[in-house]
Amino acid sequence: MNASALSPWLREPLVELLRQRGHAWLLQGPSGLGQYELGLALAAAWLCEQRDEETGEGACGHCPSCHAIQVRTHADLCMLMPEVAMQELGWPLDEKAQADIDDKKRKPSREIRVEAMRDAVGFAQRTSGRGRGKVVLVYPAERMNTITANTLLKTLEEPVGDVRFVLATEAAWQLLPTIRSRCLGFTLPWPASAEARDWLVAQGVPPADALGLLRSAGGRPSDALRLAGQGQSPKAWALLPKAMSRGDASALADHAPSQAIGVLQKLCHDLMAAGNGAAPRFFEAADLPPAPSRVALARWSKSLANAAKTAEHPFNAGLMLEALVSEARTTLNSAGRRP
């Protein structure tokens, strides 16, 4: 990935990061800002065989190394991701993991498996195949459990040979302090609203929908693009708070339980903000129902957080959705009973 393929708000950070020296970087910030894209662009630049280092630009995009990354076969790049993320982003799994999943012995992991981390440690200790060093990209880094993170720790502290690490995360506070302390931290910038809108339009989002999608994503462009790909309508989004007040489950009928919980958490957040005199982030103020009491919202927020823990494996998705909407209706209608 060369710099021109990056989102506009990531091009300057790429140049800035390429000027720094070190062996481990931690790219952090909220979801939807481009941690994965920036991490991959860094890796491509370090491994590029025709990069002009004096200009500080990224990878050339057409040398053999860049081509190997584009087709997901670079021998000196190790991608450490949950298997579900590997599949979504087109990276091949190792033969054993793929065979286990194909034979239905297990489902693709949602965490970075310790076996994959051990393979990465072995990769870091081997000689570079193309002579430009090696890169290990960990994304999302918060998906490492304690055992996996501790497996990485010693290699991260005392790397062998010419290897660099990029940890990209959307929840840096979930990482072990010992992991964070061994990396150079970099917080991704928020794009301006106009810049993000123009980028969404360039990706094929209808201009009339771009700002509405961006609001529903909390200003995060990549998340807004994903919502557009899922067919989310800004008009339906604006009507959703009052649909929840009526207990209309059909407004969330096409959402998986985890997605429905995310929507309701956004609504709860905005009502908390409105109740404290702050501007809502995900909905227009005019689209929100009256804010319930702080106690009711705090109780709802805690309940949604608990529901999120089992959302990926609900006993019955339909019943779970009905329960979520019923709880939302009860909470939202308690506003009229506030003392």
N, C-alpha and C positions, 0 to 999 in steps of 0.2 A: 504494500500500500504506500503510494507516494503522497507528498503533502497536498497536492492538488485534489486528491480524492477525499481528503478529510473535510469535516464540517468546518466552516470558516472560523468559528471560535476556538478551534483546536490547532490551527496552523501555527500561530505564534507560540503557544505552549510547547509544540513539538520542537521548534527551533530553540527555545529556551532550554528544554531538557537535553537536547543533543549537545549543548555547550558544556553541560555539567559532567563531572567525572565521578565515578563511583561504580559499585557493582550491584546495588539493589535500590530500586525505586518503588515507592508506594503511591499510586495514583488513586486519589480519594475524592469523594463527593457524592451527592444524591444520584439516584438512578436516572438514566435518560440523558446524561450529559456527554457520554462517549468514552467512558473509561476503557472499554475493550478496544475500540477503534484507535484510541491514542496509544495504548499499549502495543497493539500490533504494528502501528506505524513506527514506533520506536524500535521494535525488534527488526522490522524490515530495513530500517536505516542502518542499524548496526551491522547487519549481515550483508547489506548491499555491496556488490563488487565494483560498481561504477559510480558510487556516490562522491560528490565533490564536497569534501569536509570543510574546505575553506569558506564556502558560501553558507554553511550551516543548514542547508536544505535537507529534506528527507530522502528516502530511497528513490532511485531513478525510475523504478517501475517496469523496466524492460530487460534487465540483465538476467542471467541464469538463476541467480539467487532469488530475485524478485519473482520470477516465474515459478520457482519451486514453492514459494510461499502461497502464490495465487492458486496453485493446484493442490495445496495442502500436503506436500511431500518433502519439505526441507529437512535435511538430516541434522541440522544444527539448531533447530527450533523445537522446543518441547512445550506443548500446550497442556496445562494442568487445569482441567475444568470438570465440573460434574458431567456425567455421561449424557444427561438430558441436554445440557448446554452444548456439548460437543456435537451432538446430533443436530441441534437447531442451527448451529453455525457452520456445519459442513465439515467438521474435522473428524478424521477416521479414528475409531477405537482400536486398541490393540487386539490381536487375533483372539486371545482367550476371552476377553470381555465381550467382544462381538459374538463369539460362539455361544457364550452363556446366555446372552440376551436373545439370540436367534432361537436357541433351544428352549427358551422360556424357563430357564432355571432360576432366573431372577429378572427384575425390572431394571431399567437404566437408573443409576444412582442419581440422587439429587444433592449429594455431597461430594467433595473431592476425596476419592477413596485413598486409604493409606497405601494400598498396593501401587497405585499410580504414583504417589509421592516417592515411594521407594525406587521405582523405575526412574523417576526424574533425578533423584540423588545419584543413581548410577550413571545416568546420562551426563550429569555435570562433571563427573570424574573422568569421562572419556575424552580422547583427543578430538579436536574440531575436524569435521570431515572436509569442509571447504576452505579452511584457513582463515576465516573471519571471526573466530570465536564462536561461542554458543549463547543461546538465550533461552531462559525458562520464563514463560508467561503464565501467571496464576490468576484465573478470573472465574467467578467472583471470589476473591480471596477469603471473604467471610464464610464461605462454604467449607473451609477446613475445620474439622473438629480438633479437639485438643491433641489427640494422638498424631493426626496428620501434620498439624502445625509443629509439634515437637520434633517430628521426623525431618522437617525442613530446617529447623532452627540451627543445628550445628553447621550444615552446609552453607546456610545464609551468613553465619558468623565468620566462618573460615572457608571461603570458596576455594576450590582447587582449579588451577588453570585459568583460562580466559573465558569465564562464564559470567553472564549478567542476568539478574532477576528483575522482573517487573511484576509487582503485585497490584492488581487493579480491583478496587472494592467500592461498594455502595454503602458499606456499613463498617467504617474503619474501627469504630468503638468495640466491635465484636471480636477484633483480632487480639491475640495475646499481646500484652505490653512488650514482651521480649521480641516479638516479631516486628512491631512498629518501631522500636528503638534501633533496629539494625537496618532500617531503610531510610533513604532520603524521601521525605514527604513532599507531595505536590497536590494541591487542591485545584480541581478543575474549575474554570471560570463559568459563570452563568452568562449565556448569550443575551443580548438585548432582545426585546420582544420583536422588533422589526426584523432583526437579523434572523431570528428563529422562524418567523413567519415566512420570510423570503426563502429560507432553506426548505421548509415544508412544501411550499409551492413548487420549488425546483424538483422535489421528489415526486411530484404528481398529485399532491393534495389540492383539491379545488380551492381557489383563493377565498371563496366565501366561507369555507369550513375551517381554514387554517387557525384563525385566532380562537375560535370556539374549542377546537381540539387542543390547542396549546393551553388554554385555561383549564380544561378538564384534566390535563396531565400536570398541572401545577407549574407550568412554564418549562417543562423538560422536553426538548424537541424530539429526542429518539422515542420517548414514551408516547408522545403525540402521534408520531408516525406509526407506531405499533397499533395504537387505537384506531387510526385511520384504516390500517390494513385489516382490522377486525370488523370494520364496517360501522363503527360508532358514529351516530348522527349527533351533531351539536344541538339540533332542535330537541331530540329525544333526551339528551343530557340535561338540558334546561328544564324539562318537564319532570325529571326524575324525583327531585325532593318532594314535590307535592303528590306524586304517585305513591311515594312511601308513606306520606301522611294518610292516604286513603287505604293503605294496605294492599296496593295493587301489585301483586307478585309478577304479573306479566311484564312489567317494566324491566325486570331482571331475568326474564325467562331464558335468554340466550347467553347468560353468564354462568360460568363454572362457579362452584362455591367460593373458591379463593378469589375470583374476580369480583363476585358480589360483595364479599367482605371488604375488599379494597375500596369499592365504590361507597359503601356505607361508612367506612372509616374516613373517607374524604368529606362526606356529608357531616359526620359528627365533628370533624375538625373545624369546618367552616361555621357550624352553629356555635361551637365553643368560642371561636374568634368573634363572631357577631355578638354573642352574649357579653363579651368583655370590651366591646366598642372598637374592635379591630376589623380590618377589611377581610372578607373571605378570600380564599385563594383559588378554589376549584370551581365555584359556582358564582354567578352574578348575585349580588345581594337581593335583588328583586325576585329572584327565583327561589329563595329560601323561605320556609315557613317560620313562624315565630320561634325563637330559641327557647327550648325547655330550661329548667333550672340547671345550675351547675352540677348539683348532686346527680340528677337524672342523666346528664351527659357523661359525667365521670363513670357512672355505673354502666352505661351503654358502651363507652370506650373500652372499659375493662372486659366486658362480655365479648366484644368483637375481637379483642386481642386473644382471648382464650379460644374463641372459635377458629381463629387463624391457625392455631397449632395443629388442628386435625382436618383442616380444609382440603388438604391434598388427598386424604383417604376417608371421606365421609362414609358413614354406614349407609345412608340413603340421601343422595344429592337433592332430590326433590323435597323431601321432608326438611332437610337442613335449610333450603332456600325459603320454604314457608315459615320456618321458625325465625329466620333472620328478618324477614319482612314483617312478621307479626310483632317482633320485638321493636323494630324501627317504628311501626305505627303507634304502638303503646307509648314509646318514649316521646315521639314528636307531638302526639296529642296531649301529653301531660303539660304542654306549655300553657294551655288554657286553664289549667288547674293550679297554676303557680300562686303561692300566697302573696 
